[in-house]
Amino acid sequence: MKQKNLELKLRVSPDSLYIILLERIASCKKSSEDIIKFPAIFSKVASSFSISKERVWTLLYLLHDLNLITIIFGHGVKINYEVKK
């Protein structure tokens, strides 16, 4: 059975929390690395939104399910989106 690549379009306002979350995750990326390490994400997201590490995992799983990020267990995440200003 062939898999289809379905394009997902999200309609959110430019100042929504989801956009802020995606921008904060993207800001953790180092220019020389393709994978963003978990400690950097947890530090940035948990402190930005004043949430626990467990809630950050919930957000990461949601973004993974929406195919916005790829979780690489034991390493970090790879972003599958581009932040446009």
C-alpha positions as CSV (number, residue, x, y, z in Angstrom):
1,M,0.0,0.0,0.0
2,K,1.4,3.4,-1.0
3,Q,1.5,6.2,1.6
4,K,0.3,9.6,0.6
5,N,1.9,12.7,1.9
6,L,-1.0,14.8,3.1
7,E,-0.4,18.5,3.4
8,L,-1.7,20.0,6.6
9,K,-2.8,23.6,6.7
10,L,-3.3,25.2,10.0
11,R,-5.3,28.4,10.3
12,V,-4.1,30.2,13.4
13,S,-3.6,33.9,14.0
14,P,0.0,35.2,13.8
15,D,0.1,36.0,17.5
16,S,-1.4,32.7,18.8
17,L,0.4,30.6,21.4
18,Y,1.1,27.9,18.8
19,I,3.0,30.3,16.6
20,I,4.9,31.5,19.7
21,L,5.7,27.9,20.7
22,L,7.0,27.1,17.2
23,E,9.1,30.2,17.2
24,R,10.6,29.4,20.6
25,I,11.5,25.8,19.5
26,A,13.1,27.2,16.3
27,S,15.1,29.7,18.3
28,C,16.8,26.8,20.1
29,K,18.3,25.5,16.9
30,K,22.0,25.9,16.3
31,S,23.0,26.8,12.8
32,S,25.5,23.9,12.6
33,E,23.1,21.2,13.8
34,D,20.0,19.7,12.4
35,I,18.7,18.3,15.7
36,I,17.6,20.4,18.6
37,K,18.6,18.8,21.9
38,F,15.9,18.2,24.5
39,P,17.5,20.2,27.3
40,A,17.5,23.3,25.2
41,I,13.8,22.8,24.3
42,F,12.7,22.0,27.9
43,S,14.6,25.1,29.2
44,K,13.2,27.5,26.6
45,V,9.6,26.2,26.4
46,A,9.1,25.4,30.1
47,S,10.4,28.8,31.2
48,S,8.6,30.8,28.5
49,F,5.2,29.3,29.2
50,S,5.7,28.5,33.0
51,I,4.8,24.9,32.5
52,S,6.4,21.6,33.7
53,K,8.6,19.2,31.7
54,E,5.7,16.8,31.4
55,R,3.5,19.4,29.8
56,V,6.3,20.2,27.3
57,W,6.4,16.5,26.4
58,T,2.6,16.7,25.7
59,L,3.2,19.7,23.4
60,L,6.0,18.0,21.6
61,Y,3.8,14.9,21.0
62,L,1.1,17.1,19.6
63,L,3.5,18.8,17.3
64,H,4.9,15.4,16.2
65,D,1.4,14.1,15.5
66,L,0.8,17.2,13.3
67,N,4.1,16.5,11.5
68,L,5.5,19.8,12.5
69,I,8.5,18.2,14.3
70,T,10.1,14.8,14.3
71,I,11.0,13.4,17.7
72,I,14.3,11.6,17.7
73,F,14.2,9.6,20.9
74,G,17.3,10.0,23.0
75,H,18.5,13.0,21.0
76,G,16.0,15.8,20.4
77,V,13.7,17.0,17.7
78,K,14.0,17.9,14.1
79,I,11.8,20.7,12.9
80,N,9.7,20.2,9.7
81,Y,8.6,23.8,9.4
82,E,9.9,27.2,8.6
83,V,9.3,30.3,10.6
84,K,8.6,33.3,8.4
85,K,8.6,36.8,9.8
